[in-house]
C-alpha cells in the first residue's frame, strides 16, 4: 500500500471519528423543548390553576399577576389554564393525524414499494392525485363533507397526510427490497408480510421517524390554522388556533394575550422540528 493511499484512509478515518464525536445539538435541544412542553401539557390534562371555561367579568383582559401568570382574556378566563388545555387539544389532534397518516401510509408504501407492477401504478397515481392538493385545502374539502368537530378534524387531516408518508415508505422499500438480508429471508422461506414488516420496515425507521417529527410540525400548524379560521376544534374545547383568533382583536391593547399563545405554538413546532433534524443526523 502506498503512503498516499494510507494517508487518504487515515484522513477518512479521522473524519469519521470527528463526526461520531460531534454533539447532536438539534436532538438534545429538541428533546429538552419537546419533553418540557409535553410535561406542561400532561399537567394540563389533570390540573389547571383555574377552570379554563370559567368567566369572570371583573378580570376581563387583566394583566399578568401572581394569581394569573399570563393574565386573563376578553371573557375574564385565565389564559395560562386555557393555554394548557389548548396545547393538549392541539397535541391530541396532531397525534391522531399522525397515527392515521403514518399507519395508512406505511401500508400503502409497503405494498407499492415491495410488489410494484400494476398495484404500484394504480395506488401511486391515486396517491399523486391526492398529493397534488395542499394538505390544508384537502382537509377543508373533507371538513365540508364531514362537518366540523375534533374527530372530523383528525380524520380530515389524517387522510390529507397519508400521501406524503406513503411516498417516503415506498421509496425506502424500493431501496431495501433487493438488499442481501431480504434475499436471504426469501431463501429461508419467509413470507411476504414477514419480509415487509419484520425485515424491511425496521430499516426504514430512521427516515420514517424523522418524517413523523416533521409531520407533527405540519399537523400542529394545520390544526392551529383551521381552528384560527373557525372550522377546527369547536367550543367549549380550548384550541391554540381559536385562542389566537380571539386574541387578534386585542393585539395592540393587550399584546401579551396573543404573544403567550404564539410562543406555545412556536415552542411545539420548534421542539418537534429540531427532533426531526436531530434524528436525521443520527443516520
Wavefront OBJ file of the C-alpha trace (Angstrom):
o trace
v 0.000 0.000 0.000
v 1.400 3.404 -0.980
v 1.891 6.188 1.529
v -0.615 8.328 -0.373
v -3.388 5.680 -0.115
v -2.582 5.084 3.539
v -2.769 8.836 4.185
v -6.185 9.117 2.484
v -7.557 6.198 4.542
v -6.185 7.704 7.755
v -7.786 11.060 6.905
v -11.157 9.445 6.204
v -10.952 7.507 9.455
v -10.224 10.677 11.423
v -13.136 12.463 9.719
v -15.470 9.625 10.698
v -14.227 9.739 14.295
v -14.802 13.504 14.426
v -18.322 13.077 13.015
v -19.050 10.429 15.646
v -17.846 12.751 18.419
v -19.811 15.739 17.103
v -22.546 16.713 19.541
v -26.028 16.428 18.122
v -27.316 19.768 19.378
v -30.547 19.579 17.362
v -31.517 16.302 19.016
v -30.614 17.499 22.525
v -32.303 20.895 22.303
v -35.324 19.445 20.514
v -35.688 16.728 23.164
v -35.481 19.276 26.017
v -38.076 21.587 24.443
v -40.432 18.749 23.476
v -40.225 16.988 26.857
v -40.784 20.284 28.698
v -43.824 21.102 26.561
v -45.222 17.579 26.961
v -44.839 17.818 30.756
v -46.849 21.072 30.764
v -49.488 19.520 28.515
v -49.774 16.378 30.665
v -50.180 18.535 33.752
v -52.933 20.421 31.920
v -54.869 17.198 31.389
v -55.194 16.619 35.133
v -54.786 20.059 36.695
v -55.161 23.717 35.746
v -54.962 26.661 38.183
v -58.475 27.760 37.146
v -61.361 26.323 35.196
v -60.410 27.131 31.569
v -64.043 27.932 30.731
v -64.896 29.907 33.891
v -65.636 33.578 33.067
v -65.078 36.488 35.428
v -66.134 39.945 34.214
v -64.083 41.613 36.945
v -60.890 40.099 35.449
v -61.595 40.940 31.803
v -58.245 41.499 29.983
v -56.437 41.584 33.337
v -52.652 41.776 33.106
v -50.018 39.405 34.423
v -50.169 38.880 38.185
v -49.378 36.310 40.872
v -52.893 34.967 40.537
v -52.897 34.866 36.718
v -49.435 34.097 35.311
v -50.372 35.139 31.753
v -53.298 37.399 32.601
v -56.924 36.928 31.527
v -58.678 37.027 28.165
v -61.596 39.139 26.953
v -64.047 36.957 28.906
v -62.027 37.025 32.132
v -60.788 33.438 31.677
v -57.308 32.533 32.898
v -55.030 32.452 29.833
v -52.461 30.084 31.360
v -55.155 27.487 32.139
v -56.586 27.820 28.638
v -53.144 27.540 27.026
v -52.503 24.303 28.938
v -55.841 22.865 27.783
v -55.487 24.254 24.266
v -51.993 22.806 23.858
v -53.316 19.413 24.927
v -56.140 19.596 22.384
v -53.730 20.612 19.621
v -51.305 17.818 20.515
v -54.108 15.224 20.612
v -55.317 16.303 17.172
v -51.734 16.203 15.829
v -51.170 12.755 17.357
v -54.383 11.364 15.853
v -53.471 12.897 12.495
v -50.022 11.303 12.502
v -51.364 7.915 13.591
v -53.828 7.834 10.688
v -51.366 9.276 8.161
v -48.463 7.070 9.222
v -50.495 3.861 9.601
v -52.178 4.088 6.216
v -49.016 5.494 4.609
v -46.906 2.565 5.825
v -49.368 0.018 4.430
v -49.697 1.751 1.048
v -45.971 2.478 0.780
v -45.018 -1.075 1.744
v -47.393 -2.676 -0.766
v -46.433 -0.430 -3.667
v -42.709 -0.427 -2.916
v -42.431 -4.185 -2.388
v -44.717 -5.546 -5.113
v -44.503 -2.805 -7.742
v -46.238 -3.525 -11.063
v -49.891 -2.665 -11.650
v -50.588 -2.289 -7.915
v -47.866 0.343 -7.670
v -49.183 2.170 -10.749
v -52.784 2.332 -9.556
v -52.125 3.228 -5.912
v -49.379 5.727 -6.688
v -51.473 7.521 -9.312
v -54.247 7.896 -6.730
v -51.643 8.962 -4.172
v -50.172 11.542 -6.589
v -53.628 12.954 -7.332
v -54.260 13.485 -3.598
v -50.697 14.768 -3.042
v -51.227 17.424 -5.733
v -53.617 19.278 -3.421
v -52.205 21.274 -0.473
v -52.893 19.484 2.822
v -54.938 22.352 4.260
v -57.070 22.651 1.115
v -57.672 18.904 1.060
v -58.595 18.935 4.757
v -61.052 21.763 4.090
v -62.751 19.629 1.433
v -63.140 16.731 3.873
v -64.375 19.063 6.614
v -67.026 20.429 4.255
v -68.178 16.833 3.704
v -67.821 15.514 7.259
v -68.663 18.674 9.201
v -66.709 20.414 11.961
v -65.640 18.793 15.207
v -62.489 17.416 16.780
v -62.923 13.855 15.486
v -63.674 15.055 11.954
v -60.615 17.332 12.032
v -58.415 14.357 12.967
v -59.896 12.223 10.176
v -59.612 15.003 7.572
v -56.013 15.902 8.421
v -55.059 12.219 8.742
v -56.310 11.481 5.214
v -54.540 14.574 3.897
v -51.232 13.382 5.422
v -51.374 9.832 4.003
v -49.767 10.602 0.586
v -46.565 12.112 1.998
v -45.913 9.151 4.307
v -46.806 6.655 1.563
v -44.221 8.184 -0.786
v -41.496 8.107 1.872
v -42.157 4.468 2.842
v -42.390 3.409 -0.815
v -39.004 4.931 -1.649
v -37.410 3.189 1.341
v -38.944 -0.170 0.393
v -37.697 0.232 -3.187
v -34.214 0.860 -1.777
v -34.255 -2.077 0.640
v -36.148 -4.857 -1.149
v -33.148 -6.002 -3.251
v -30.636 -5.994 -0.398
v -28.884 -9.175 0.735
v -30.796 -9.620 4.007
v -34.100 -9.601 2.077
v -32.802 -12.195 -0.405
v -31.611 -14.371 2.473
v -35.043 -14.109 4.140
v -36.679 -15.257 0.903
v -34.265 -18.193 0.642
v -35.223 -19.497 4.087
v -38.903 -19.319 3.119
v -40.063 -16.161 4.912
v -43.456 -14.905 3.728
v -44.018 -11.529 2.092
v -45.699 -10.000 5.152
v -42.836 -11.095 7.413
v -40.257 -9.713 4.995
v -42.092 -6.401 4.660
v -42.898 -5.693 8.303
v -40.216 -7.628 10.206
v -37.165 -7.304 7.949
v -37.615 -4.183 5.782
v -39.774 -1.846 7.888
v -37.336 -1.624 10.862
v -34.642 -0.476 8.427
v -36.840 2.428 7.312
v -37.367 3.736 10.867
v -34.617 6.420 10.875
v -36.157 8.112 7.824
v -39.715 7.428 8.985
v -39.164 8.828 12.497
v -37.659 11.997 11.073
v -40.688 12.345 8.783
v -43.048 11.771 11.719
v -41.449 14.669 13.637
v -41.845 16.944 10.622
v -45.392 15.637 10.253
v -46.133 16.679 13.845
v -44.984 20.199 12.947
v -47.308 20.341 9.972
v -50.201 18.796 11.913
v -49.869 21.318 14.765
v -49.776 24.208 12.301
v -52.653 22.761 10.257
v -54.880 22.328 13.317
v -53.996 25.792 14.619
v -54.658 27.305 11.190
v -58.051 25.621 10.788
v -59.123 26.495 14.322
v -57.960 30.069 13.699
v -60.342 30.183 10.718
v -63.159 28.819 12.898
v -63.536 25.443 11.179
v -61.336 23.420 13.509
v -61.894 22.480 17.142
v -65.174 23.984 18.324
v -66.119 25.447 21.721
v -66.220 24.589 24.577
v -62.906 22.851 23.824
v -59.905 25.176 24.015
v -57.589 25.302 20.997
v -54.456 27.367 20.429
v -55.619 28.414 16.957
v -59.050 29.583 18.136
v -57.490 31.363 21.119
v -55.084 33.151 18.768
v -58.028 34.228 16.618
v -59.822 35.638 19.677
v -56.643 37.451 20.786
v -56.160 39.140 17.407
v -58.625 41.909 18.225
v -56.531 42.871 21.275
v -53.109 42.683 19.610
v -52.258 46.327 20.321
v -54.173 46.918 23.545
v -53.192 43.605 25.187
v -50.242 42.181 23.186
v -49.319 39.628 25.863
v -52.600 37.809 25.212
v -51.665 36.811 21.654
v -47.929 36.628 22.363
v -48.245 33.945 25.056
v -50.351 31.735 22.765
v -47.990 32.280 19.829
v -44.962 31.331 21.943
v -46.566 27.994 22.895
v -47.270 27.230 19.221
v -43.700 28.183 18.259
v -42.202 26.017 21.001
v -44.300 22.998 19.994
v -43.261 23.348 16.362
v -39.623 24.136 17.184
v -39.250 21.145 19.513
v -40.546 18.592 17.012
v -38.646 20.265 14.171
v -35.304 20.065 15.976
v -36.028 16.458 16.965
v -36.603 15.623 13.315
v -33.326 17.245 12.272
v -31.511 15.518 15.111
v -32.824 12.110 14.068
v -31.634 12.787 10.511
v -28.140 13.422 11.812
v -28.109 10.010 13.525
v -28.227 8.180 10.203
l 1 2 3 4 5 6 7 8 9 10 11 12 13 14 15 16 17 18 19 20 21 22 23 24 25 26 27 28 29 30 31 32 33 34 35 36 37 38 39 40 41 42 43 44 45 46 47 48 49 50 51 52 53 54 55 56 57 58 59 60 61 62 63 64 65 66 67 68 69 70 71 72 73 74 75 76 77 78 79 80 81 82 83 84 85 86 87 88 89 90 91 92 93 94 95 96 97 98 99 100 101 102 103 104 105 106 107 108 109 110 111 112 113 114 115 116 117 118 119 120 121 122 123 124 125 126 127 128 129 130 131 132 133 134 135 136 137 138 139 140 141 142 143 144 145 146 147 148 149 150 151 152 153 154 155 156 157 158 159 160 161 162 163 164 165 166 167 168 169 170 171 172 173 174 175 176 177 178 179 180 181 182 183 184 185 186 187 188 189 190 191 192 193 194 195 196 197 198 199 200 201 202 203 204 205 206 207 208 209 210 211 212 213 214 215 216 217 218 219 220 221 222 223 224 225 226 227 228 229 230 231 232 233 234 235 236 237 238 239 240 241 242 243 244 245 246 247 248 249 250 251 252 253 254 255 256 257 258 259 260 261 262 263 264 265 266 267 268 269 270 271 272 273 274 275 276 277 278 279 280 281 282 283
